[in-house]
Amino acid sequence: MTGEAHVPTSLSAHALERLPAAVGQPRPRSGVAPGIVHIGPGAFHRAHQAGYTERALSDDGDDRWSIFAISPRSTGIAERLEAQDGYYSVTEMDGHRARTGVVGAISVTAAERARPGSIASAIAARTTRIVTLTVTEHGYADQDMLGRLTDGLLSRLDAHAEPLTMLACDNLRNADRVLPTALHSFARGLEPGRARALISYLAESVTFPASVVDRITPATTQADLAMVSARLGLEDLAAVVTEPYRQWVLTDEFPAGRPRWETAGVQFTADVEPAEQQKLRLLNGTHSALAYLGSLCDHPTIAAATADVRLDEFVRAMAETEVIPALNVKYGKEIGGTDYLESVLTRFANPALRHTVEQISRDGSRKIPIRLFDTIGECLALGVEPIRAITVVAAWLTFAATATSDSGTPLTVTDPLADVLADNRERVASERVLDMLATQRTHRELVHDRRFLLPLRAQLRTIERRGVTAALDDLRADLA
């Protein structure tokens, strides 16, 4: 009928034959029950773990390792994936070109809210050998979530099922210890006999590999969906737009087997800590620096902040003179070299990924200590003043306490300590306030160290009186 907009057919198993030749095709499915249960199939999982699994299964055709994806809270993404038979597209963009492929690794979907008990029954299934999770940091303290995991583990124990791997894939430090610790803590609230049985089962039959994950994956926008629909000739409401770069580092602890992820580029190692610290300090630390400095300079995105010559020069100098030397001394080898730094800054400069400074600036009171405090403390121990890392802490405190840029523009602050910092605006660098950030012994010592406090307060005064750009210009002149 004339005058009506054409609505494209949705992506689905039946529509795969309509995909353009330029679009990467998913591997054929065999109908074998999935061997992986994934909890939390948000955009990051679909861009990262599911993408690696698709590549591995395409290489060896072993369909035992398809994924049963379960949404633990909302129903939206599970419904969209189910309507598309689990298929969705991933579009990689680098500012110059785009590449789109369809992923079929997710073969079954469910939403816990719509089908209560889905998580427990999927974990208990005899075909399940691996449970992966992307549930955010808060998920590992969520009692409802831990209860669902525990129900599945107890059912599996009662059924004498095969050993199981539980793999936390969140951007969370020491997630391989956080998850079992949370499960042990929850178990202690059970009836004593069941508690002992579960704790014994966790020790004897469940492994928790260490994992480092990395891929910048912004939330998908309506503009992204329209772009993807034009590329596919099909509507894809579960589409993901991401960067070409990806990394996954794992310890190889899978007693019931695993996909051949190494064929897809996964790095297996005996110790993930060097890779974790490299990412945490060089990538995440630099990300935070650009977010807080960029916010105060009125830059809307990380790409815009990276394009600011003053900020680019600052984060390069921070990495080269403070972060990398501290990493190299700590690990006795060069793990944080300039090649990695260059790749990080190239990724941040990608204009195709509108990663907003507001998004990266969230929860600074949780992120700043683990991203910057170790570098600051280790530099001080070496007799080096880490003035640039300290300046980032000052920029964050200014951002969080004032919620205003240098130009007077209001800023959005999302932080569990936002009210405390705003109420203590004049005393934001007091030891009492900084104590709230210190969750580790070394951090508690740092926030009482005059070598940290004096330059921090000096930088805060400069930023408050003259703005962050003046503080950066002063540093450039002083350290030239």
N, C-alpha and C positions, 0 to 999 in steps of 0.2 A: 504494500500500500504506500502511495506517495506521501511524503511528509514525515514518515516515521524513521527514527534513527535505527540503523542496523545494529543488532546486538549479536556479537560473535558467539559461536558455539563455545561451550566451556571445555577446557582441557580435561581429558578423561582417557581411559583405556581405549574406548572406541574411536576417539578423535586423534590418536597418535599418528595414524596414517596420513593425516592432513598437515602434519608439521612440515614446514619448509626444509629444504635440503641443508640450508645454512645453520639450522638449529641442531644441536647435539641430541642424539636419540637415546632414550633409556634402553637398558638391556631387556631382553624378554624375561618374563616371569614364569616360574614353574608351578606356583601354587603351594610350595612347601611351607609349612608353618614357620613363622619367624623365630629366629634364635636369639634376637636382641630385643629387649624391651627398653624403650626410651621414654623417660618421664620429663615432659616440658619441651614439646616440639616447636619452640619459637623460631624466629628468623635465624638466630645464630646456629642452632642445631641443624636447621635445614641447609644452611650455607656451609657448615663445617663437617660435623661427624657424619651426617647422612650423605654428604657429597663424597667424602672419603670412602664410605662404605659402598656407594654406587660404583665408584671407580674400581674398587677391589673386586666386587662381584662381576663387573664387566670383564675384568682380566681373567678370572678363573672359572666363572659360571657357577660358583657354589652358592645356590640360593638359600641354603640353610641359614644364612646370616642376614636375611631381610629384617626389617624393623617393624615392631608393633609400637606405634607412637601414641602416648596417652597424655592428654592435657590434665594436669592435676587440679586446676582451679576453673578457668573459663572454658567455654564450649566453642568459641568462635573458630579457632584454627582447626580444631578437630572436625568440626562440621564442614569447613571449606575443603579440607583434605579428603574427607570421606566422599563428598560430592564429586571430587575429581579422581576417585579411586586411588588416592594417595600420591598421585603425580603432581609435580609442581616444577617451576623453572627457576634456574639460578642464572642471573645475568651479571657478568663481571665487567666492570667499567674502570678505565684508567684515565679518563679525560681525553683520550685520542680515539679509542675504539671500544666497541662492546662485543661481548661474546655470550650467547645464550645457549643453554642446554637444559634438557628436561631430565629430572631425577625421579627414579622409580623405586628407590631403596625402601621407602615406607610403604609396606603392603597392607597393613591393618592400622586403623585408628580408633580411638575412643576418647571420651571425656569423662573423667571421674564424677563430675557433677551430674551428668546425664545418666551415667551407668555406674552407680556406687559399687565399689568392690572391684572395679576394673584393674586397678594397680595391683592389689593383692592377688587376684586370680592370675594375672599375667605373670607375675613373679613366680607363682607356685607352679605354673605350667611345666611339664616335663621337657618340653622342647626349648624352654628358655635357658640360655647358658650365660648371657651377659645382660646386666641391667645398667644402662647409662642414664645420667641425670644432668639436666641444666635447669635448675630450679631457683637460681640466684642465691646469694649468701644467706638471705633470710630463710630459705627453704630448709636449711639444715638445722634450724632451730624451731621449725614449725611442728608443733606436737601432732597435729592432724596428719601431716606428711609422714612423720616418723612412725605414727601408728599404722598407716597404710603399708609402709615398707615392712614393719615388724609383722603384721598379719600375713603378708606374703611369705616372709622368711620362715615363720612358724609353720605355715601350711607346707612349705617345701621340706622343712625338717621332718614333719610328721609323715610325709610321703616318701622319705628316704631318697629324694631326688639327687641328681648329680651335683657336684660342686658348682658354685656360682661365682661370677665376678661382678662386683659392684663398682662402677667407674664414674666418679664425679668429674664432670667436664665443664664446670663453671670456672670463670676467671677468678679463682679463689686460691689464696696461698695455702699450701699444705692440705688441699682438699682430701687427699688420700688418708689423712689422719682425722680431719674434721668429721667426715662421714661415719667411720666406725666409732669414734668417740661419742657422737650423738646417739647412735644406735645402742651403745652400751649404757649410756645414761638413761635412755628411754626404757631399756630392758629392766633396769633396777626398780622400776615402778610396777612391774608385773608380779603376779603370784610367784613366790620364791622358787618353786620347782620349775616353772616355765622360764623364769629369769635365768636360772643356772643353765637350763637346756639351750636357751638362745645364745647366751654368752659363749658356751662351749662350741655351739654350731658356728658362730661367727669366727672363732679362733681356728677351727679345724677344717671348715668347708667353704668359707667365703674369702675371696681375696679382694684387696682394694688397691689397684695399681695407682701409681702417681701419674699425673697428667699435666701437661702445659698446652694450652690452646690459644690460638691467635687468628683472628680474622675480623677486620672491621666490617660490621654489618649494621648499617643504620636501619631505623624503622622504615618499612615500605610505605610510600606515599601514593596518593591517587594519581599523581603524574607518572610515577614509576609503573603503576598498573596499566596505564594507558600506553606507555612506551612498550611494555612487555607484550601487551595484546597486539600491537602493531607488528612486532617482530614474530610472534607466534601465528598470527591469524586466528587466534583462539583467546578466549578470556581465561585468565589465571588469577584467581583471587588469593592464592597462597604463594605468589611470586616473591622471590628474594632478589634484591639488588645489592651487590657487594663488590669488593675489590679483587684483583687477581691473586694477591698474596694470601697464603694460608700456611699455618704451621700446627703440627700436632706432635708432641713428644710424649712417649709413654714408657713405663717399665713393663716388661713382658711377663705378666702374672695372670694367665688365663688358663686355669686347670681343665676347663671343659672345651678348650679350643677358642678360636677367634677367626675373623676374616683375615686374609693376607693383606692387611692394611699397608704393609711396607711397600707393596707394589703400587700403591696410590700416593706414596710419599711420606707416610708416617715414619718418624724416627724413633727407634727403640733403643733404650739406653738403660744402664744400671742405676743411674742417678740423674734425676731431672732437675736438681737444685740449681746447677749452673745456668741451664736454659731458663728456669723460672726466675732467677735473680736478674739475668740479662733482660728479660722481658719486663719484669716488675720495675726495674730502676731506669733502664734506658727508654723503653717504649712507654710504659704507664707513667713514669715520672715525668718524661718530656710532654706527654699528653696533658697531664695536670698543669704543668708549667704554662703551656700554650692556652689552656682553658682559662686559668685565672688571670694571667697577664692579658690575654686576648679579650676577656670580658671587660677588664678595666679600661682597655683601649677601644672598646666599642666594636670589636670584630664579631660578626655573627657566627662564623664557622671556624673549625680548626684549619681548614684550607686557607681561609682569609688571614688567620693569625700567622700561619707559616709563611705566607707571602709578604708579611711585614718584615722588612730587612732587619729592623732593630730586634724583633723577637727571634727571628731565625738565627741571628748572630749570637744572641744571648743563650738560647738552648743548646746550640752547638758548643759554645764555650763551657757551659755547665757540664755537658756530657764529657767533653774531652779533658777538662782539667779537674773534675771532681768525681763524676760517676765512674768513668772507665778506670782511672787509677785505683779507686777503692775496690772495684770488682777484681781487678788484676791482682792486687795484694791479697785479697781474701781467698781467692781460688788458686793462686800460684800459677796461673796461665792466662793467656789473653782470651777471655770469653766475651768481652764487651767491646770489640774493635770498631774501627771507624766504618767498615763495610756494613755492619749491622745498623749503625747510626744512620748512614746514608739511606739505607733501605727504609728505615722508619720515617725519616723526614720526607722522602719521596712519596711514601704512602699518605702521610698527613697532608701533603700538598695536592692530592688528587681532587680536582674540582668536581668530579662526578659524584663524590660522596659528600652530601651535605650533612656532615657530622657537626652538630651545633656545639658551640662552647657551653651552652646551657646544659646540654645532656651530659657532657664530660665533667662539668663542674659539680654535679650532684654528689652528695654524701662525702664531701671533702674531709670531714672529721674522721671518717673511717679510712679514707684512702691516703691522705697525706702522710700519716705516720709510717705506713708500710712501704710507701713509694719513695720517701725522702729521708726519714729519720736515720735509717741504717747508713746511708751514704754520708750524712752529716756527721754522725758519731764516729765512723771509721776515718773520715778525713781529719777530724779533730785529733784522733789518736795518732795519726801520721804527722801531726804538726802542720796541717794544711787548713786554712780557713775556707770552708765551703760557702763563700759569700753568695754565690748565685743560688744554690739550693736554699739557703736561708732566706734569700729575697723572695723565692717562690712561696715559702711559708708565710712571709709577711704579706705577699699579694693575696694569698688565700684568706688570711685573717681579715684583711681590709675588705675584700669581696664579701665575706660572710657576715661581718659585723655591720657594714654600711649599706649593702645591697644597692650600691650606686657606683657608676663608672666615673672615670676622671672628668668626663664632660657633664656629669650630673644626671645621666640617664639612669632610670631605675633598672635594677637587675633582679632576675628571679633567683632566689637562693633556696635550694632544697637540701636540707641537712638536719640530722637529728639534734645538733647543737645550735641550730640557727637562733633560737630565742635566747639561749644563754649568751652567745657571742654578741648579739645585738644589745642585750641588757648590760653587758660589760664592755661596751664599745671603748670606753676610756681606759680600761684595764685588760684589754684583750690579750696582751702578751704577759699577763701576770702568771706566776708559777701556779696559782690556784686554778686558773682557767686551763693552762697548758697541761696540768695534771690529768685533766679529763681525756686527753688524747693518748696518754701513755698506758698502753695495755701490756707492754713487755718491760722487764727489769731494765734493760739497756735504755729504753725510751724514757723510763722514769728518771734515770740518772741524767739523761740529756736535757730534759726540760728544767733541771735545776743547775745546769752548767753555765756559768757566766760567759764562757767562750761562745755559747749559742745565744744566750739571752741578750747580751749587750748589742751584738750586731743586728739581731732580730728587731730589737726595740728601735735602733737607729734607722733601720730600713722602713719600719712602720712610720716613724716620724717624717721621713722624707716623702714617702708615698702620700701620707695624709696632707702634708703642707704643699707639696709641689707636684704630686702625681707620679704614676708609675713610670711614665716615659722619662721624667727627670731622674728618677732613681736608676734607670737603666743607663742613661747618658752619663751619670756620675760614675757608675761602675766601669763603663768603657774608658772614661778618662783616667780613673784611678789605676786601672789594671793594664793600661796601654804600655 
